[in-house]
Amino acid sequence: MDIWKYFDITHRYHILCNPTRLEKYTFIVSLTHLQPGARVLEIAAGKGEFITLLAERYLVSGVAIDASPYVVEEMKHKLADRVPRAQIEVLTMDAAEYRPEQPESFDLTACIGASWIFGDHRGTLAYLKEQTRPGGWIVVGEPFWRREPDPEYLQSAGYDRDSFSTHAGNVRIGEELGLRLAYTAVSNHDEWDMYECLQWYAAELYAREHPDDPDLPEVMQRVEKSRNEYLRWGRETMGWAIYVFLK
Ligand SMILES: C[S@@+](CC[C@H](N)C(=O)[O-])C[C@H]1O[C@@H](n2cnc3c(N)ncnc32)[C@H](O)[C@@H]1O
């Protein structure tokens, strides 16, 4: 089935498509003290909550990219509703292909929860660093191993041991690239539960409302597999944090 349709179904009730409480976003936005009109680049912006909060607070301009036409539609509506004056260009594309007109031109760059686009956490930070002006902010969200992953979990979920680092490792990778860590917000079980369980809830409601969708069996099968992996291993093994670096 269309992967973007699957994510649209399972993330229908999410505001943030990652395990972070919304209040933390507001706080992180407040830490950046951007100048009015600062330029921002957000990769894999999802439903656009982060860039909308930045625009509400600092009237930032810039670029928001996502590959899913579903979330891009929501992002455009959200920006038009909440910050109609903000000059944000919203692009539907594979962000790996995006090259800004000028490197090192953004005051803040972000990629929260989509580091695979640039290979991994290191590749993502390296890409964002190229686009960020000296002294600018780089905000990423990245999983980490809370403890050594069970080989059965790796096999079932299709991860390698090296797919992720530890929390300290995620910070170190930024430092190895010459970035300074300014802040980090680690999510707790409650945030993870909300992120995961909302997907099960969304799938259940979708099944009730669309019993004749030919994609439904696949949706339910995938959700069940992911739910079982979370309950058996993921909840104790996988961490998540937002990292706020300065270039
Ligand atoms: C885990 S979600 C995170 C979304 C958003 N940053 C948030 O935290 O709410 C991952 C996002 O990456 C987008 N995505 C996946 N592959 C992409 C690609 N190659 N280029 C751009 N966006 C992509 C998905 O559509 C999805 O919105």
The ligand as a Gaussian input file, in Angstrom:
#p B3LYP/6-31G(d) Opt

LIG

0 1
 C        8.645000      10.488000      12.295000
 S        7.903000      11.660000      11.200000
 C        8.439000      13.201000      11.909000
 C        7.654000      14.387000      11.403000
 C        7.921000      15.696000      12.121000
 N        9.311000      16.083000      12.074000
 C        7.470000      15.575000      13.548000
 O        8.340000      15.337000      14.403000
 O        6.258000      15.693000      13.821000
 C        8.924000      11.498000       9.770000
 C        8.538000      12.436000       8.640000
 O        9.495000      12.290000       7.598000
 C        8.830000      12.422000       6.368000
 N        9.733000      11.847000       5.361000
 C       10.102000      10.545000       5.243000
 N       10.982000      10.402000       4.242000
 C       11.183000      11.641000       3.722000
 C       11.996000      12.145000       2.683000
 N       12.796000      11.343000       1.972000
 N       11.975000      13.477000       2.419000
 C       11.170000      14.294000       3.145000
 N       10.375000      13.876000       4.138000
 C       10.378000      12.568000       4.441000
 C        7.518000      11.696000       6.605000
 O        6.531000      12.051000       5.669000
 C        7.177000      12.161000       8.011000
 O        6.413000      13.340000       7.998000

